Amino acid sequence: MIVCFPMNEKENYLELLPFAHFGSAEYFVIYNTDNDQNKIIESESRKSGKNACNPLMRLNPLMALKGESVEVFVVNGIGENAMKKFNEIGIKVLKASEGITVEKHIELIKNHMLTEFPENLACKCQDCYQCK
């Protein structure tokens, strides 16, 4: 399974906590749980100086990943639009556990111990702290 985590730092990324919000992440960790290969990529949306509230990102939130394929996102926060788009195309969105590193999240995923992100917790863009 190919899993993606939003991040705001790229050094020692497996030892860090996932970033608070998908749309404002500067980087993404792409982790393949089948072979433990992983890498970090710069978010296309942040590189261009825009976040997920940009109209193009709202149409296609996967633009941030520069063509990387993922099956699961693990997030602490995500906009309602991105979550809806991911659900429509079959990408699962799981809720990150507070205070847990990316490495520990991988263990939880492999043991099927994370739950899906509740739709009622997805932020509305106008209310999101990242969009103000």
N, CA, C and O atoms as CSV, one atom per row, in Angstrom:
chain,resi,resn,atom,element,x,y,z
A,1,MET,N,N,0.846,-1.171,0.000
A,1,MET,CA,C,0.000,0.000,0.000
A,1,MET,C,C,0.897,1.242,0.000
A,1,MET,O,O,1.896,1.298,0.718
A,2,ILE,N,N,0.533,2.221,-0.803
A,2,ILE,CA,C,1.305,3.457,-0.867
A,2,ILE,C,C,0.587,4.513,-0.037
A,2,ILE,O,O,-0.556,4.878,-0.311
A,3,VAL,N,N,1.287,4.990,0.980
A,3,VAL,CA,C,0.723,5.892,1.978
A,3,VAL,C,C,1.405,7.248,1.864
A,3,VAL,O,O,2.597,7.331,1.569
A,4,CYS,N,N,0.638,8.308,2.099
A,4,CYS,CA,C,1.176,9.661,2.025
A,4,CYS,C,C,0.898,10.418,3.322
A,4,CYS,O,O,-0.201,10.362,3.873
A,5,PHE,N,N,1.920,11.124,3.791
A,5,PHE,CA,C,1.822,11.956,4.994
A,5,PHE,C,C,2.191,13.395,4.640
A,5,PHE,O,O,3.218,13.609,3.996
A,6,PRO,N,N,1.396,14.388,5.035
A,6,PRO,CA,C,1.818,15.782,4.865
A,6,PRO,C,C,2.894,16.118,5.895
A,6,PRO,O,O,2.814,15.700,7.050
A,7,MET,N,N,3.898,16.877,5.463
A,7,MET,CA,C,5.011,17.230,6.351
A,7,MET,C,C,5.382,18.694,6.138
A,7,MET,O,O,5.062,19.281,5.105
A,8,ASN,N,N,6.058,19.275,7.124
A,8,ASN,CA,C,6.593,20.623,6.941
A,8,ASN,C,C,8.099,20.680,7.100
A,8,ASN,O,O,8.696,21.753,7.012
A,9,GLU,N,N,8.710,19.547,7.329
A,9,GLU,CA,C,10.167,19.451,7.379
A,9,GLU,C,C,10.569,18.216,6.603
A,9,GLU,O,O,9.793,17.268,6.486
A,10,LYS,N,N,11.794,18.227,6.068
A,10,LYS,CA,C,12.192,17.081,5.268
A,10,LYS,C,C,13.363,16.291,5.846
A,10,LYS,O,O,13.624,15.178,5.390
A,11,GLU,N,N,14.066,16.822,6.823
A,11,GLU,CA,C,15.176,16.096,7.432
A,11,GLU,C,C,14.643,15.109,8.467
A,11,GLU,O,O,13.795,15.461,9.287
A,12,ASN,N,N,15.136,13.885,8.428
A,12,ASN,CA,C,14.720,12.838,9.380
A,12,ASN,C,C,13.202,12.709,9.446
A,12,ASN,O,O,12.631,12.576,10.528
A,13,TYR,N,N,12.569,12.749,8.316
A,13,TYR,CA,C,11.108,12.829,8.250
A,13,TYR,C,C,10.383,11.647,8.874
A,13,TYR,O,O,9.248,11.807,9.322
A,14,LEU,N,N,10.985,10.478,8.920
A,14,LEU,CA,C,10.302,9.334,9.541
A,14,LEU,C,C,10.187,9.495,11.056
A,14,LEU,O,O,9.324,8.889,11.692
A,15,GLU,N,N,11.061,10.316,11.621
A,15,GLU,CA,C,11.069,10.538,13.072
A,15,GLU,C,C,10.213,11.724,13.492
A,15,GLU,O,O,10.128,12.040,14.678
A,16,LEU,N,N,9.578,12.380,12.530
A,16,LEU,CA,C,8.773,13.568,12.823
A,16,LEU,C,C,7.288,13.244,12.875
A,16,LEU,O,O,6.848,12.185,12.425
A,17,LEU,N,N,6.528,14.175,13.430
A,17,LEU,CA,C,5.070,14.065,13.438
A,17,LEU,C,C,4.543,14.558,12.098
A,17,LEU,O,O,5.100,15.496,11.527
A,18,PRO,N,N,3.479,13.945,11.586
A,18,PRO,CA,C,2.870,14.486,10.367
A,18,PRO,C,C,2.413,15.929,10.612
A,18,PRO,O,O,2.046,16.293,11.729
A,19,PHE,N,N,2.442,16.736,9.558
A,19,PHE,CA,C,2.019,18.129,9.659
A,19,PHE,C,C,0.511,18.207,9.900
A,19,PHE,O,O,-0.227,17.269,9.599
A,20,ALA,N,N,0.074,19.319,10.437
A,20,ALA,CA,C,-1.310,19.484,10.874
A,20,ALA,C,C,-2.345,19.460,9.749
A,20,ALA,O,O,-3.486,19.064,9.987
A,21,HIS,N,N,-1.983,19.869,8.534
A,21,HIS,CA,C,-3.025,20.024,7.510
A,21,HIS,C,C,-2.493,19.667,6.132
A,21,HIS,O,O,-1.426,20.130,5.731
A,22,PHE,N,N,-3.241,18.841,5.410
A,22,PHE,CA,C,-2.837,18.394,4.076
A,22,PHE,C,C,-2.542,19.565,3.136
A,22,PHE,O,O,-1.477,19.614,2.522
A,23,GLY,N,N,-3.476,20.500,3.025
A,23,GLY,CA,C,-3.381,21.558,2.024
A,23,GLY,C,C,-2.279,22.559,2.235
A,23,GLY,O,O,-1.923,23.279,1.302
A,24,SER,N,N,-1.724,22.632,3.426
A,24,SER,CA,C,-0.678,23.608,3.718
A,24,SER,C,C,0.694,22.971,3.896
A,24,SER,O,O,1.655,23.652,4.254
A,25,ALA,N,N,0.786,21.685,3.649
A,25,ALA,CA,C,2.064,20.988,3.824
A,25,ALA,C,C,3.081,21.439,2.783
A,25,ALA,O,O,2.740,21.667,1.622
A,26,GLU,N,N,4.322,21.564,3.210
A,26,GLU,CA,C,5.405,21.919,2.287
A,26,GLU,C,C,5.967,20.683,1.594
A,26,GLU,O,O,6.523,20.777,0.500
A,27,TYR,N,N,5.821,19.530,2.229
A,27,TYR,CA,C,6.373,18.279,1.697
A,27,TYR,C,C,5.368,17.152,1.923
A,27,TYR,O,O,4.418,17.286,2.694
A,28,PHE,N,N,5.601,16.052,1.238
A,28,PHE,CA,C,4.824,14.835,1.465
A,28,PHE,C,C,5.779,13.652,1.535
A,28,PHE,O,O,6.676,13.514,0.703
A,29,VAL,N,N,5.578,12.802,2.534
A,29,VAL,CA,C,6.284,11.529,2.595
A,29,VAL,C,C,5.443,10.520,1.830
A,29,VAL,O,O,4.244,10.387,2.075
A,30,ILE,N,N,6.071,9.817,0.911
A,30,ILE,CA,C,5.424,8.732,0.169
A,30,ILE,C,C,6.078,7.448,0.661
A,30,ILE,O,O,7.285,7.262,0.503
A,31,TYR,N,N,5.287,6.565,1.253
A,31,TYR,CA,C,5.815,5.354,1.888
A,31,TYR,C,C,5.083,4.130,1.331
A,31,TYR,O,O,3.854,4.060,1.364
A,32,ASN,N,N,5.854,3.171,0.822
A,32,ASN,CA,C,5.295,1.926,0.319
A,32,ASN,C,C,5.407,0.877,1.423
A,32,ASN,O,O,6.510,0.448,1.763
A,33,THR,N,N,4.276,0.463,1.982
A,33,THR,CA,C,4.304,-0.484,3.100
A,33,THR,C,C,4.644,-1.902,2.659
A,33,THR,O,O,4.965,-2.744,3.497
A,34,ASP,N,N,4.579,-2.183,1.360
A,34,ASP,CA,C,4.914,-3.523,0.870
A,34,ASP,C,C,6.416,-3.784,0.862
A,34,ASP,O,O,6.860,-4.904,1.114
A,35,ASN,N,N,7.204,-2.729,0.568
A,35,ASN,CA,C,8.659,-2.917,0.495
A,35,ASN,C,C,9.455,-1.938,1.358
A,35,ASN,O,O,10.685,-1.935,1.321
A,36,ASP,N,N,8.760,-1.111,2.131
A,36,ASP,CA,C,9.357,-0.121,3.039
A,36,ASP,C,C,10.188,0.947,2.325
A,36,ASP,O,O,10.964,1.649,2.973
A,37,GLN,N,N,10.041,1.081,1.015
A,37,GLN,CA,C,10.709,2.175,0.318
A,37,GLN,C,C,9.943,3.456,0.602
A,37,GLN,O,O,8.715,3.457,0.692
A,38,ASN,N,N,10.683,4.541,0.741
A,38,ASN,CA,C,10.044,5.815,1.043
A,38,ASN,C,C,10.867,6.960,0.491
A,38,ASN,O,O,12.065,6.835,0.237
A,39,LYS,N,N,10.187,8.079,0.315
A,39,LYS,CA,C,10.850,9.296,-0.155
A,39,LYS,C,C,10.019,10.479,0.289
A,39,LYS,O,O,8.871,10.338,0.710
A,40,ILE,N,N,10.621,11.639,0.185
A,40,ILE,CA,C,9.902,12.863,0.497
A,40,ILE,C,C,9.942,13.742,-0.743
A,40,ILE,O,O,10.973,13.862,-1.405
A,41,ILE,N,N,8.802,14.354,-1.047
A,41,ILE,CA,C,8.727,15.245,-2.198
A,41,ILE,C,C,8.232,16.609,-1.744
A,41,ILE,O,O,7.516,16.728,-0.749
A,42,GLU,N,N,8.624,17.632,-2.489
A,42,GLU,CA,C,8.139,18.973,-2.194
A,42,GLU,C,C,6.734,19.123,-2.767
A,42,GLU,O,O,6.454,18.673,-3.878
A,43,SER,N,N,5.867,19.751,-2.010
A,43,SER,CA,C,4.504,19.995,-2.469
A,43,SER,C,C,4.514,20.982,-3.628
A,43,SER,O,O,5.091,22.065,-3.530
A,44,GLU,N,N,3.887,20.606,-4.698
A,44,GLU,CA,C,3.798,21.492,-5.863
A,44,GLU,C,C,3.034,22.768,-5.520
A,44,GLU,O,O,3.362,23.838,-6.031
A,45,SER,N,N,2.031,22.668,-4.672
A,45,SER,CA,C,1.241,23.851,-4.320
A,45,SER,C,C,2.049,24.844,-3.499
A,45,SER,O,O,1.913,26.053,-3.690
A,46,ARG,N,N,2.876,24.366,-2.604
A,46,ARG,CA,C,3.688,25.263,-1.776
A,46,ARG,C,C,4.845,25.828,-2.585
A,46,ARG,O,O,5.238,26.978,-2.389
A,47,LYS,N,N,5.392,25.029,-3.493
A,47,LYS,CA,C,6.499,25.491,-4.326
A,47,LYS,C,C,6.070,26.679,-5.179
A,47,LYS,O,O,6.865,27.576,-5.462
A,48,SER,N,N,4.806,26.673,-5.583
A,48,SER,CA,C,4.298,27.763,-6.409
A,48,SER,C,C,3.776,28.921,-5.560
A,48,SER,O,O,3.258,29.900,-6.095
A,49,GLY,N,N,3.913,28.809,-4.227
A,49,GLY,CA,C,3.481,29.878,-3.339
A,49,GLY,C,C,1.995,29.892,-3.092
A,49,GLY,O,O,1.453,30.899,-2.636
A,50,LYS,N,N,1.320,28.787,-3.384
A,50,LYS,CA,C,-0.125,28.719,-3.212
A,50,LYS,C,C,-0.455,27.570,-2.285
A,50,LYS,O,O,0.318,26.620,-2.163
A,51,ASN,N,N,-1.586,27.653,-1.640
A,51,ASN,CA,C,-2.013,26.529,-0.806
A,51,ASN,C,C,-3.276,25.914,-1.388
A,51,ASN,O,O,-3.680,26.247,-2.502
A,52,ALA,N,N,-3.888,25.032,-0.644
A,52,ALA,CA,C,-5.047,24.300,-1.158
A,52,ALA,C,C,-6.258,25.186,-1.386
A,52,ALA,O,O,-7.229,24.742,-1.998
A,53,CYS,N,N,-6.231,26.412,-0.918
A,53,CYS,CA,C,-7.361,27.314,-1.151
A,53,CYS,C,C,-7.282,27.951,-2.533
A,53,CYS,O,O,-8.200,28.661,-2.943
A,54,ASN,N,N,-6.200,27.704,-3.245
A,54,ASN,CA,C,-6.056,28.148,-4.617
A,54,ASN,C,C,-7.116,27.437,-5.463
A,54,ASN,O,O,-7.315,26.235,-5.288
A,55,PRO,N,N,-7.799,28.132,-6.367
A,55,PRO,CA,C,-8.862,27.490,-7.157
A,55,PRO,C,C,-8.420,26.233,-7.900
A,55,PRO,O,O,-9.185,25.271,-7.969
A,56,LEU,N,N,-7.212,26.213,-8.456
A,56,LEU,CA,C,-6.748,25.016,-9.161
A,56,LEU,C,C,-6.564,23.846,-8.208
A,56,LEU,O,O,-6.902,22.712,-8.547
A,57,MET,N,N,-6.033,24.107,-7.025
A,57,MET,CA,C,-5.848,23.039,-6.042
A,57,MET,C,C,-7.198,22.529,-5.553
A,57,MET,O,O,-7.343,21.345,-5.249
A,58,ARG,N,N,-8.172,23.406,-5.477
A,58,ARG,CA,C,-9.498,22.967,-5.039
A,58,ARG,C,C,-10.128,22.041,-6.077
A,58,ARG,O,O,-10.885,21.138,-5.720
A,59,LEU,N,N,-9.825,22.254,-7.356
A,59,LEU,CA,C,-10.331,21.364,-8.399
A,59,LEU,C,C,-9.624,20.018,-8.391
A,59,LEU,O,O,-10.251,18.984,-8.622
A,60,ASN,N,N,-8.319,20.025,-8.124
A,60,ASN,CA,C,-7.536,18.794,-8.150
A,60,ASN,C,C,-6.467,18.815,-7.059
A,60,ASN,O,O,-5.325,19.188,-7.327
A,61,PRO,N,N,-6.821,18.419,-5.828
A,61,PRO,CA,C,-5.854,18.467,-4.736
A,61,PRO,C,C,-4.642,17.551,-4.946
A,61,PRO,O,O,-3.613,17.734,-4.296
A,62,LEU,N,N,-4.756,16.571,-5.844
A,62,LEU,CA,C,-3.615,15.689,-6.118
A,62,LEU,C,C,-2.501,16.401,-6.873
A,62,LEU,O,O,-1.398,15.867,-6.982
A,63,MET,N,N,-2.766,17.603,-7.399
A,63,MET,CA,C,-1.713,18.376,-8.070
A,63,MET,C,C,-0.519,18.586,-7.157
A,63,MET,O,O,0.617,18.655,-7.625
A,64,ALA,N,N,-0.766,18.686,-5.868
A,64,ALA,CA,C,0.311,18.919,-4.908
A,64,ALA,C,C,1.348,17.801,-4.930
A,64,ALA,O,O,2.502,18.024,-4.565
A,65,LEU,N,N,0.952,16.602,-5.354
A,65,LEU,CA,C,1.840,15.437,-5.320
A,65,LEU,C,C,2.643,15.230,-6.587
A,65,LEU,O,O,3.382,14.250,-6.684
A,66,LYS,N,N,2.527,16.102,-7.544
A,66,LYS,CA,C,3.318,16.040,-8.780
A,66,LYS,C,C,3.258,14.680,-9.458
A,66,LYS,O,O,4.279,14.161,-9.907
A,67,GLY,N,N,2.069,14.105,-9.532
A,67,GLY,CA,C,1.905,12.851,-10.259
A,67,GLY,C,C,2.196,11.578,-9.481
A,67,GLY,O,O,2.085,10.485,-10.037
A,68,GLU,N,N,2.563,11.689,-8.221
A,68,GLU,CA,C,2.797,10.495,-7.404
A,68,GLU,C,C,1.479,9.776,-7.149
A,68,GLU,O,O,0.464,10.418,-6.880
A,69,SER,N,N,1.489,8.463,-7.230
A,69,SER,CA,C,0.300,7.665,-6.938
A,69,SER,C,C,0.269,7.324,-5.464
A,69,SER,O,O,1.280,6.913,-4.896
A,70,VAL,N,N,-0.877,7.492,-4.845
A,70,VAL,CA,C,-1.050,7.107,-3.440
A,70,VAL,C,C,-2.385,6.396,-3.285
A,70,VAL,O,O,-3.314,6.612,-4.062
A,71,GLU,N,N,-2.465,5.554,-2.280
A,71,GLU,CA,C,-3.700,4.835,-1.978
A,71,GLU,C,C,-4.347,5.320,-0.693
A,71,GLU,O,O,-5.554,5.181,-0.500
A,72,VAL,N,N,-3.516,5.900,0.199
A,72,VAL,CA,C,-3.988,6.320,1.520
A,72,VAL,C,C,-3.285,7.608,1.929
A,72,VAL,O,O,-2.073,7.744,1.761
A,73,PHE,N,N,-4.051,8.550,2.466
A,73,PHE,CA,C,-3.481,9.724,3.124
A,73,PHE,C,C,-3.691,9.561,4.617
A,73,PHE,O,O,-4.745,9.101,5.056
A,74,VAL,N,N,-2.686,9.939,5.401
A,74,VAL,CA,C,-2.809,9.963,6.857
A,74,VAL,C,C,-2.640,11.418,7.267
A,74,VAL,O,O,-1.570,12.002,7.094
A,75,VAL,N,N,-3.708,12.000,7.812
A,75,VAL,CA,C,-3.721,13.441,8.077
A,75,VAL,C,C,-4.288,13.759,9.457
A,75,VAL,O,O,-5.064,12.992,10.027
A,76,ASN,N,N,-3.877,14.910,9.971
A,76,ASN,CA,C,-4.485,15.476,11.173
A,76,ASN,C,C,-5.617,16.416,10.793
A,76,ASN,O,O,-6.570,16.597,11.551
A,77,GLY,N,N,-5.505,17.011,9.612
A,77,GLY,CA,C,-6.513,17.933,9.126
A,77,GLY,C,C,-6.536,17.928,7.614
A,77,GLY,O,O,-5.508,17.750,6.960
A,78,ILE,N,N,-7.735,18.129,7.062
A,78,ILE,CA,C,-7.891,18.147,5.612
A,78,ILE,C,C,-9.152,18.931,5.288
A,78,ILE,O,O,-10.128,18.896,6.037
A,79,GLY,N,N,-9.122,19.624,4.186
A,79,GLY,CA,C,-10.284,20.372,3.750
A,79,GLY,C,C,-11.380,19.449,3.233
A,79,GLY,O,O,-11.124,18.354,2.731
A,80,GLU,N,N,-12.591,19.927,3.373
A,80,GLU,CA,C,-13.757,19.158,2.935
A,80,GLU,C,C,-13.666,18.805,1.446
A,80,GLU,O,O,-14.005,17.689,1.052
A,81,ASN,N,N,-13.212,19.750,0.620
A,81,ASN,CA,C,-13.123,19.524,-0.813
A,81,ASN,C,C,-12.110,18.426,-1.140
A,81,ASN,O,O,-12.416,17.515,-1.909
A,82,ALA,N,N,-10.916,18.501,-0.569
A,82,ALA,CA,C,-9.886,17.484,-0.836
A,82,ALA,C,C,-10.370,16.109,-0.389
A,82,ALA,O,O,-10.209,15.122,-1.107
A,83,MET,N,N,-10.954,16.054,0.783
A,83,MET,CA,C,-11.431,14.766,1.289
A,83,MET,C,C,-12.496,14.171,0.362
A,83,MET,O,O,-12.480,12.974,0.078
A,84,LYS,N,N,-13.402,15.002,-0.097
A,84,LYS,CA,C,-14.459,14.549,-1.002
A,84,LYS,C,C,-13.849,14.033,-2.308
A,84,LYS,O,O,-14.241,12.973,-2.798
A,85,LYS,N,N,-12.899,14.770,-2.869
A,85,LYS,CA,C,-12.246,14.356,-4.116
A,85,LYS,C,C,-11.538,13.017,-3.941
A,85,LYS,O,O,-11.648,12.134,-4.792
A,86,PHE,N,N,-10.813,12.872,-2.837
A,86,PHE,CA,C,-10.087,11.620,-2.602
A,86,PHE,C,C,-11.052,10.446,-2.464
A,86,PHE,O,O,-10.823,9.377,-3.030
A,87,ASN,N,N,-12.128,10.650,-1.712
A,87,ASN,CA,C,-13.120,9.585,-1.543
A,87,ASN,C,C,-13.742,9.187,-2.884
A,87,ASN,O,O,-13.990,8.006,-3.129
A,88,GLU,N,N,-13.992,10.166,-3.744
A,88,GLU,CA,C,-14.590,9.894,-5.057
A,88,GLU,C,C,-13.708,9.007,-5.930
A,88,GLU,O,O,-14.214,8.212,-6.721
A,89,ILE,N,N,-12.388,9.143,-5.787
A,89,ILE,CA,C,-11.484,8.359,-6.643
A,89,ILE,C,C,-10.886,7.154,-5.908
A,89,ILE,O,O,-9.966,6.506,-6.408
A,90,GLY,N,N,-11.418,6.862,-4.721
A,90,GLY,CA,C,-11.023,5.650,-4.013
A,90,GLY,C,C,-9.773,5.736,-3.164
A,90,GLY,O,O,-9.214,4.711,-2.774
A,91,ILE,N,N,-9.326,6.951,-2.871
A,91,ILE,CA,C,-8.180,7.116,-1.966
A,91,ILE,C,C,-8.714,7.257,-0.550
A,91,ILE,O,O,-9.547,8.120,-0.273
A,92,LYS,N,N,-8.229,6.404,0.343
A,92,LYS,CA,C,-8.661,6.472,1.742
A,92,LYS,C,C,-7.975,7.632,2.448
A,92,LYS,O,O,-6.832,7.976,2.146
A,93,VAL,N,N,-8.689,8.223,3.387
A,93,VAL,CA,C,-8.133,9.270,4.246
A,93,VAL,C,C,-8.257,8.774,5.674
A,93,VAL,O,O,-9.360,8.585,6.187
A,94,LEU,N,N,-7.096,8.561,6.317
A,94,LEU,CA,C,-7.072,8.065,7.690
A,94,LEU,C,C,-6.699,9.179,8.646
A,94,LEU,O,O,-5.992,10.119,8.282
A,95,LYS,N,N,-7.181,9.063,9.871
A,95,LYS,CA,C,-6.908,10.060,10.912
A,95,LYS,C,C,-5.575,9.748,11.579
A,95,LYS,O,O,-5.372,8.651,12.099
A,96,ALA,N,N,-4.667,10.724,11.560
A,96,ALA,CA,C,-3.389,10.574,12.252
A,96,ALA,C,C,-3.625,10.595,13.759
A,96,ALA,O,O,-4.557,11.235,14.246
A,97,SER,N,N,-2.780,9.895,14.478
A,97,SER,CA,C,-2.845,9.891,15.945
A,97,SER,C,C,-1.949,10.995,16.482
A,97,SER,O,O,-0.818,11.165,16.025
A,98,GLU,N,N,-2.453,11.737,17.445
A,98,GLU,CA,C,-1.700,12.846,18.036
A,98,GLU,C,C,-0.405,12.359,18.681
A,98,GLU,O,O,-0.393,11.346,19.380
A,99,GLY,N,N,0.680,13.084,18.440
A,99,GLY,CA,C,1.950,12.806,19.092
A,99,GLY,C,C,2.679,11.570,18.600
A,99,GLY,O,O,3.598,11.096,19.268
A,100,ILE,N,N,2.295,11.037,17.449
A,100,ILE,CA,C,2.890,9.813,16.918
A,100,ILE,C,C,3.690,10.148,15.656
A,100,ILE,O,O,3.196,10.856,14.779
A,101,THR,N,N,4.915,9.646,15.564
A,101,THR,CA,C,5.774,9.909,14.409
A,101,THR,C,C,5.280,9.178,13.164
A,101,THR,O,O,4.438,8.284,13.249
A,102,VAL,N,N,5.805,9.562,12.027
A,102,VAL,CA,C,5.484,8.886,10.766
A,102,VAL,C,C,5.847,7.406,10.883
A,102,VAL,O,O,5.065,6.539,10.492
A,103,GLU,N,N,7.021,7.122,11.417
A,103,GLU,CA,C,7.470,5.734,11.571
A,103,GLU,C,C,6.488,4.894,12.390
A,103,GLU,O,O,6.191,3.756,12.027
A,104,LYS,N,N,5.994,5.443,13.475
A,104,LYS,CA,C,5.023,4.734,14.323
A,104,LYS,C,C,3.682,4.587,13.605
A,104,LYS,O,O,2.998,3.574,13.755
A,105,HIS,N,N,3.309,5.609,12.822
A,105,HIS,CA,C,2.083,5.509,12.039
A,105,HIS,C,C,2.162,4.359,11.038
A,105,HIS,O,O,1.169,3.669,10.804
A,106,ILE,N,N,3.326,4.154,10.456
A,106,ILE,CA,C,3.510,3.042,9.513
A,106,ILE,C,C,3.218,1.711,10.208
A,106,ILE,O,O,2.555,0.842,9.641
A,107,GLU,N,N,3.708,1.556,11.424
A,107,GLU,CA,C,3.424,0.336,12.198
A,107,GLU,C,C,1.916,0.189,12.431
A,107,GLU,O,O,1.364,-0.902,12.291
A,108,LEU,N,N,1.260,1.293,12.785
A,108,LEU,CA,C,-0.186,1.255,13.021
A,108,LEU,C,C,-0.941,0.874,11.744
A,108,LEU,O,O,-1.908,0.113,11.789
A,109,ILE,N,N,-0.494,1.406,10.613
A,109,ILE,CA,C,-1.141,1.086,9.336
A,109,ILE,C,C,-0.965,-0.393,9.008
A,109,ILE,O,O,-1.916,-1.065,8.608
A,110,LYS,N,N,0.241,-0.889,9.176
A,110,LYS,CA,C,0.507,-2.301,8.868
A,110,LYS,C,C,-0.329,-3.234,9.740
A,110,LYS,O,O,-0.647,-4.354,9.339
A,111,ASN,N,N,-0.679,-2.766,10.930
A,111,ASN,CA,C,-1.499,-3.562,11.851
A,111,ASN,C,C,-2.976,-3.163,11.811
A,111,ASN,O,O,-3.755,-3.559,12.677
A,112,HIS,N,N,-3.354,-2.376,10.799
A,112,HIS,CA,C,-4.745,-1.955,10.594
A,112,HIS,C,C,-5.338,-1.302,11.838
A,112,HIS,O,O,-6.460,-1.615,12.238
A,113,MET,N,N,-4.571,-0.383,12.451
A,113,MET,CA,C,-5.009,0.225,13.704
A,113,MET,C,C,-5.386,1.704,13.578
A,113,MET,O,O,-5.642,2.355,14.591
A,114,LEU,N,N,-5.427,2.244,12.362
A,114,LEU,CA,C,-5.871,3.626,12.188
A,114,LEU,C,C,-7.299,3.625,11.652
A,114,LEU,O,O,-7.706,2.717,10.927
A,115,THR,N,N,-8.042,4.650,12.019
A,115,THR,CA,C,-9.429,4.755,11.563
A,115,THR,C,C,-9.539,5.796,10.450
A,115,THR,O,O,-8.655,6.634,10.272
A,116,GLU,N,N,-10.628,5.724,9.715
A,116,GLU,CA,C,-10.856,6.705,8.664
A,116,GLU,C,C,-11.110,8.079,9.283
A,116,GLU,O,O,-11.668,8.202,10.374
A,117,PHE,N,N,-10.687,9.091,8.558
A,117,PHE,CA,C,-10.886,10.470,9.008
A,117,PHE,C,C,-12.375,10.781,8.970
A,117,PHE,O,O,-13.005,10.617,7.925
A,118,PRO,N,N,-12.956,11.226,10.082
A,118,PRO,CA,C,-14.403,11.528,10.105
A,118,PRO,C,C,-14.735,12.722,9.206
A,118,PRO,O,O,-14.106,13.776,9.301
A,119,GLU,N,N,-15.716,12.545,8.347
A,119,GLU,CA,C,-16.097,13.616,7.417
A,119,GLU,C,C,-16.490,14.897,8.133
A,119,GLU,O,O,-16.256,15.992,7.623
A,120,ASN,N,N,-17.086,14.768,9.314
A,120,ASN,CA,C,-17.528,15.967,10.033
A,120,ASN,C,C,-16.356,16.784,10.592
A,120,ASN,O,O,-16.554,17.918,11.031
A,121,LEU,N,N,-15.140,16.224,10.583
A,121,LEU,CA,C,-13.966,16.967,11.049
A,121,LEU,C,C,-13.215,17.671,9.922
A,121,LEU,O,O,-12.301,18.453,10.178
A,122,ALA,N,N,-13.598,17.395,8.679
A,122,ALA,CA,C,-12.969,18.079,7.552
A,122,ALA,C,C,-13.321,19.557,7.623
A,122,ALA,O,O,-14.467,19.917,7.895
A,123,CYS,N,N,-12.332,20.412,7.377
A,123,CYS,CA,C,-12.587,21.843,7.534
A,123,CYS,C,C,-13.208,22.436,6.276
A,123,CYS,O,O,-12.958,21.987,5.157
A,124,LYS,N,N,-14.011,23.443,6.496
A,124,LYS,CA,C,-14.580,24.236,5.414
A,124,LYS,C,C,-13.549,25.313,5.114
A,124,LYS,O,O,-13.031,25.926,6.048
A,125,CYS,N,N,-13.236,25.562,3.875
A,125,CYS,CA,C,-12.143,26.473,3.536
A,125,CYS,C,C,-12.263,27.828,4.228
A,125,CYS,O,O,-11.268,28.358,4.721
A,126,GLN,N,N,-13.459,28.388,4.271
A,126,GLN,CA,C,-13.606,29.710,4.869
A,126,GLN,C,C,-13.357,29.692,6.382
A,126,GLN,O,O,-13.083,30.736,6.974
A,127,ASP,N,N,-13.451,28.522,7.006
A,127,ASP,CA,C,-13.239,28.423,8.446
A,127,ASP,C,C,-11.858,27.919,8.814
A,127,ASP,O,O,-11.479,27.942,9.985
A,128,CYS,N,N,-11.110,27.469,7.833
A,128,CYS,CA,C,-9.821,26.820,8.100
A,128,CYS,C,C,-8.770,27.833,8.521
A,128,CYS,O,O,-8.620,28.876,7.885
A,129,TYR,N,N,-8.048,27.535,9.578
A,129,TYR,CA,C,-7.018,28.446,10.053
A,129,TYR,C,C,-5.934,28.668,9.000
A,129,TYR,O,O,-5.265,29.702,9.010
A,130,GLN,N,N,-5.756,27.708,8.091
A,130,GLN,CA,C,-4.747,27.839,7.063
A,130,GLN,C,C,-5.173,28.822,5.954
A,130,GLN,O,O,-4.328,29.313,5.206
A,131,CYS,N,N,-6.451,29.099,5.854
A,131,CYS,CA,C,-6.972,29.904,4.751
A,131,CYS,C,C,-7.209,31.360,5.149
A,131,CYS,O,O,-7.559,32.184,4.305
A,132,LYS,N,N,-7.026,31.669,6.394
A,132,LYS,CA,C,-7.292,33.038,6.850
A,132,LYS,C,C,-6.100,33.924,6.645
A,132,LYS,O,O,-6.148,35.109,6.973
